Amino acid sequence: MYTGKIKKITIQNLALLLVIWGFAPLNAWEKFDRVLAVVNNKPIIESEVNKKFEQLKTLKKIKKSKIAYEKSRIIDQLIDNELIYETARQEAIEISDKKVINTLHDPMFRFFKSKDKKDKQVEEIVSRASKNLEEYMTDRFDPDFKIDPDLKKYMDYIEKKEKVDFLTVFEMIKLNIARQQIMSISIGANPPSTEDARKWYRQNKDKLGPEVHVKHILIIPKSSSIADEKEANNRIENIRNKVLAGESFEKLAAKYSQDPGSAANGGDLGWQMLAAMDPYFANAVYSMNKKGSISKVFKSGFGYHIVKYLGRRPLSFEAVEEIIKRKLQSDNMAVLYEKWMEQRRDESAITIYMEDYVEK
């Protein structure tokens, strides 16, 4: 809930202010857009809130009685976002499009690598797509701008995965870069010690589950169409039948698996925490207990798999020490970040114009 300098003003009062400030009459101005909040003289407009709301509706069903509440939370988030950007400007923190594009290099590489392409070819694609993306961010309002076909494939993939348009994802990444750098410069936190991590491990090790050693073969559908899904399922079923008939799992993995990280090693994933796996993959592996057994075909967030089970063992502290430290650091930073944000809100002039704004 906002406190301090934050004010809530009715539309009637806003109309009066607009007349005083010399704006056009409210009823004429509203045809274009409305200001629902102001953060240190930076307006948050209704069309922006409505866009976020429409995106939210694709992710969950919202009752009519909750519309005002959800829009209020969107306004809260946009206020926080503006305070982050304002602080970034004050601290001379660079959040250029180029920096965002650089952070997309590895995800783009993995995406194109999954299409059975060689590393050199993938690097060429990523380099070309990145350059085109940089140009697109500058000229995206040009109706004649041509998006590179490979970049378009990646953008479509991101939009399908995140269920929002690519430019929204791009801005989310930019905001996260700004947030991380602000946290590093303005907040800071002492890193957790080994003893802190060990204490957390003792309290939570039963929740972490065991480590498992498996090999797998992955087949990725060419698209989400029913025909391509069926084709991928049939391919992996045929491979499984060959394994059951006595052919080498490892040789078949090297020949057919579309997981670039494990195919060359016969599909070997090494020792992995169940908790760190894709949940569908982990669920399939969890039910296996006979060394050398072959799973049925199952689908994960990556595609269709068969797994060869090799064993399991209790999860040691050494295996997860760094993961626990990162978690504790993240948790500590989240607490400090919220305290910092509360202070920034209190120091800022924030006015809410939304008539049915709902406080937290």
C-alpha positions in Angstrom: 0.0 0.0 0.0 1.4 3.4 -0.9 1.9 5.9 1.9 3.9 9.1 2.4 3.5 11.6 -0.4 1.2 9.4 -2.5 -2.2 11.0 -3.2 -5.4 9.7 -4.7 -7.3 12.3 -6.8 -10.7 11.9 -8.4 -11.4 12.5 -12.0 -13.4 15.6 -11.0 -10.4 17.1 -9.3 -8.2 16.1 -12.2 -10.5 18.0 -14.5 -10.1 21.1 -12.4 -6.3 20.7 -12.4 -6.2 20.4 -16.1 -8.1 23.7 -16.5 -5.8 25.4 -14.1 -2.7 23.9 -16.0 -4.2 25.1 -19.3 -4.9 21.8 -20.8 -7.8 21.1 -23.1 -11.2 20.1 -21.5 -11.1 16.7 -19.9 -13.8 15.2 -22.1 -11.8 16.1 -25.2 -8.5 15.0 -23.7 -9.9 11.6 -22.7 -10.5 10.6 -26.3 -6.7 10.1 -26.6 -5.6 8.8 -23.3 -6.0 9.3 -19.6 -3.3 9.7 -16.9 -4.0 7.1 -14.1 -1.0 8.0 -12.0 2.0 10.3 -11.9 5.4 9.4 -10.5 7.7 12.4 -10.0 6.1 14.1 -13.0 6.2 11.0 -15.1 2.7 10.0 -16.2 1.3 6.4 -16.3 -1.4 6.3 -18.9 -4.5 4.3 -19.2 -3.6 2.6 -22.5 -0.4 1.2 -21.0 -2.3 -0.2 -18.0 -4.9 -1.7 -20.3 -2.3 -3.3 -22.5 -0.8 -5.0 -19.4 -4.2 -6.0 -18.2 -5.0 -7.7 -21.6 -1.7 -9.6 -21.3 -2.6 -10.7 -17.8 -6.0 -12.0 -19.0 -4.2 -14.4 -21.3 -2.5 -15.9 -18.3 -5.4 -16.2 -15.9 -9.2 -15.8 -15.6 -10.1 -12.5 -13.9 -13.5 -12.1 -12.3 -15.3 -8.8 -13.0 -15.2 -8.0 -9.3 -11.4 -8.2 -9.4 -10.7 -6.0 -12.4 -10.1 -2.8 -10.4 -7.8 -4.8 -8.0 -5.7 -6.2 -10.9 -5.4 -2.9 -12.6 -4.4 -1.3 -9.3 -1.6 -3.9 -9.0 -0.5 -3.1 -12.6 -0.3 0.6 -11.7 1.8 -0.3 -8.6 4.2 -2.3 -10.7 4.5 0.5 -13.3 5.2 3.0 -10.5 8.0 0.7 -9.2 9.3 0.3 -12.7 9.5 4.1 -13.2 11.3 4.5 -9.9 13.9 1.9 -11.1 14.4 3.7 -14.3 14.7 7.1 -12.6 17.3 5.7 -10.2 19.2 4.2 -13.1 19.3 7.6 -14.8 20.5 9.2 -11.5 23.2 6.6 -11.1 24.2 6.8 -14.8 23.5 3.1 -15.2 23.5 2.1 -18.9 20.5 0.1 -20.0 20.9 0.3 -23.7 19.2 -2.0 -26.3 22.7 -3.3 -27.1 23.1 -4.6 -23.5 19.7 -6.4 -23.7 20.6 -8.0 -27.0 23.9 -9.2 -25.5 22.0 -11.0 -22.8 19.9 -12.7 -25.4 23.0 -14.3 -27.1 23.1 -17.5 -25.1 19.3 -18.1 -25.2 19.3 -17.5 -28.9 22.3 -19.8 -29.4 20.5 -22.6 -27.5 17.4 -22.1 -29.5 19.1 -22.4 -32.9 21.4 -25.1 -31.7 18.3 -27.2 -30.9 17.5 -27.2 -34.6 20.3 -29.6 -35.4 22.8 -27.0 -36.5 26.5 -26.9 -36.1 28.1 -24.4 -33.6 29.7 -22.2 -36.4 26.5 -22.0 -38.3 24.6 -21.2 -35.1 27.0 -18.4 -34.3 26.5 -16.9 -37.7 22.8 -17.0 -37.3 22.9 -15.4 -33.8 25.3 -12.7 -35.0 23.1 -11.8 -38.0 19.9 -12.0 -35.9 21.4 -9.8 -33.2 22.5 -7.2 -35.6 19.0 -7.2 -37.2 17.4 -6.9 -33.8 19.5 -3.9 -32.9 18.4 -2.2 -36.1 14.8 -3.2 -35.5 14.8 -1.6 -32.1 15.8 1.6 -33.7 13.6 1.4 -36.8 10.7 -0.7 -35.5 8.1 2.0 -36.4 9.2 1.9 -40.0 6.5 -0.1 -41.8 9.1 -1.1 -44.5 11.6 -2.6 -42.0 12.4 -6.2 -42.8 12.9 -8.6 -39.9 15.5 -11.3 -40.5 13.6 -14.7 -40.9 15.7 -16.4 -38.2 15.1 -13.5 -35.8 11.4 -13.8 -36.6 11.5 -17.5 -35.6 13.1 -16.6 -32.3 10.7 -13.8 -31.6 7.7 -16.1 -32.4 9.2 -18.7 -30.0 9.6 -16.2 -27.2 6.1 -14.8 -27.7 4.6 -18.3 -27.5 6.7 -19.2 -24.5 6.1 -16.0 -22.5 2.5 -15.3 -23.8 3.3 -11.7 -24.4 4.7 -9.8 -27.4 8.4 -9.7 -27.9 8.9 -6.0 -27.3 7.3 -6.5 -23.8 9.8 -9.3 -23.1 12.6 -7.0 -24.3 11.5 -4.2 -21.9 11.2 -6.8 -19.1 14.9 -7.8 -19.7 16.0 -4.2 -19.8 14.1 -3.5 -16.5 15.8 -6.5 -14.9 19.2 -5.3 -16.0 18.6 -2.0 -14.4 17.2 -3.6 -11.2 20.2 -5.9 -10.8 22.7 -3.0 -11.3 20.8 -0.8 -8.9 20.8 -3.6 -6.3 24.6 -4.0 -6.8 25.4 -0.3 -6.5 22.7 1.1 -4.1 21.8 -1.9 -2.0 24.5 -4.5 -1.6 24.4 -7.5 0.7 27.0 -9.7 2.4 27.3 -13.1 0.7 26.0 -16.0 2.7 28.7 -18.2 4.4 29.3 -21.9 4.1 27.8 -22.3 7.5 24.6 -20.4 6.5 24.3 -22.8 3.5 25.0 -25.8 5.6 22.3 -24.7 8.1 19.8 -24.3 5.3 20.8 -27.7 3.9 20.2 -29.5 7.3 16.7 -27.9 7.5 15.6 -28.6 4.0 17.5 -31.6 2.6 14.5 -33.8 2.8 12.7 -31.5 0.4 15.5 -31.5 -2.2 15.2 -35.2 -3.2 18.0 -37.4 -4.4 20.4 -37.2 -7.3 19.8 -39.5 -10.2 22.0 -40.7 -13.0 20.3 -41.1 -16.3 20.8 -41.1 -20.0 18.2 -39.8 -22.4 17.2 -39.4 -26.0 15.3 -36.2 -27.0 13.3 -35.6 -30.1 11.9 -32.1 -30.6 8.8 -31.5 -32.7 9.3 -29.2 -35.7 6.3 -27.1 -34.6 3.4 -27.3 -32.2 1.1 -28.6 -34.9 -0.7 -31.9 -34.3 1.1 -33.5 -37.3 4.6 -32.5 -36.1 3.8 -33.5 -32.5 2.7 -36.9 -33.8 5.7 -37.3 -36.0 8.1 -36.6 -33.1 6.3 -39.1 -30.9 6.4 -41.7 -33.6 10.2 -41.1 -34.1 11.0 -41.6 -30.4 8.7 -44.7 -30.2 10.6 -46.3 -33.1 13.9 -45.5 -31.4 12.6 -47.0 -28.1 11.6 -50.2 -30.0 15.1 -50.5 -31.3 16.5 -50.2 -27.8 14.1 -52.8 -26.5 15.2 -55.0 -29.4 18.8 -54.9 -28.2 20.4 -52.0 -30.0 22.8 -49.7 -28.1 21.0 -46.9 -26.3 24.2 -44.9 -26.4 24.7 -45.3 -30.1 21.1 -44.4 -30.9 21.4 -41.3 -28.6 24.5 -40.2 -30.5 22.8 -40.7 -33.8 19.3 -39.3 -33.1 19.1 -37.3 -29.9 18.5 -33.6 -30.4 20.0 -32.6 -27.0 23.3 -31.0 -28.1 24.6 -31.2 -24.5 24.4 -34.9 -24.1 24.0 -36.6 -27.5 27.8 -36.9 -28.2 28.1 -38.7 -24.8 25.5 -41.3 -25.5 22.7 -39.2 -23.9 24.5 -39.2 -20.5 23.2 -36.4 -18.3 25.5 -37.4 -15.3 24.3 -37.0 -11.8 21.4 -34.5 -11.6 19.2 -33.2 -8.9 15.5 -34.2 -9.4 14.6 -30.7 -8.1 16.6 -29.0 -10.8 15.0 -31.0 -13.7 12.0 -30.1 -15.8 9.1 -31.2 -13.7 7.7 -33.6 -16.3 11.2 -35.1 -16.8 11.7 -35.4 -13.0 8.3 -37.1 -12.5 9.1 -39.7 -15.1 12.6 -40.4 -13.7 11.3 -40.5 -10.0 9.2 -43.6 -10.7 12.2 -45.5 -12.1 14.3 -47.7 -9.7 15.8 -50.6 -11.7 19.3 -50.0 -13.1 19.3 -50.2 -16.9 15.6 -50.0 -17.3 14.1 -47.9 -20.2 11.3 -45.5 -19.7 8.1 -45.2 -21.7 8.0 -42.3 -24.1 7.1 -39.1 -22.3 6.9 -35.4 -23.1 8.6 -32.6 -21.2 8.9 -28.9 -21.8 11.7 -29.6 -24.3 10.2 -32.4 -26.4 9.7 -36.2 -26.4 12.1 -38.4 -24.4 13.1 -41.9 -23.5 15.3 -42.4 -20.4 17.8 -45.1 -19.4 18.0 -45.2 -15.6 21.4 -45.8 -14.0 20.9 -45.1 -10.3 20.2 -42.6 -7.5 22.0 -41.4 -4.4 21.3 -39.0 -1.5 22.0 -35.4 -2.4 25.2 -34.3 -0.7 25.8 -30.8 0.7 28.8 -30.4 -1.6 26.6 -30.9 -4.6 24.3 -28.1 -3.7 26.4 -25.7 -1.6 26.8 -23.1 -4.4 23.1 -23.4 -5.4 22.0 -22.9 -1.8 24.3 -19.9 -1.5 22.8 -18.4 -4.6 19.3 -18.9 -3.3 20.2 -17.4 0.1 21.8 -14.4 -1.7 18.8 -14.0 -3.9 16.4 -14.2 -0.9 18.5 -11.6 1.1 18.6 -9.3 -1.9 14.8 -9.6 -2.4 14.2 -8.4 1.2 16.7 -5.5 0.9 15.3 -4.6 -2.5 11.7 -4.3 -1.1 13.0 -2.1 1.8 14.8 0.0 -0.7 11.7 0.3 -2.9 9.6 1.3 0.1 12.0 4.1 0.8 12.0 5.3 -2.8 8.2 5.4 -2.8 8.2 7.4 0.4 10.7 9.9 -1.0 8.8 10.3 -4.3 5.8 12.3 -5.3 3.3 9.7 -6.4 -0.3 10.6 -7.2 -3.0 8.1 -8.2 -5.8 9.3 -10.4 -7.6 6.0 -10.9 -11.0 6.4 -9.4 -11.5 2.8 -8.3 -7.9 2.2 -7.3 -7.7 -0.6 -4.7 -5.0 -0.5 -2.0 -3.2 -3.7 -1.1 
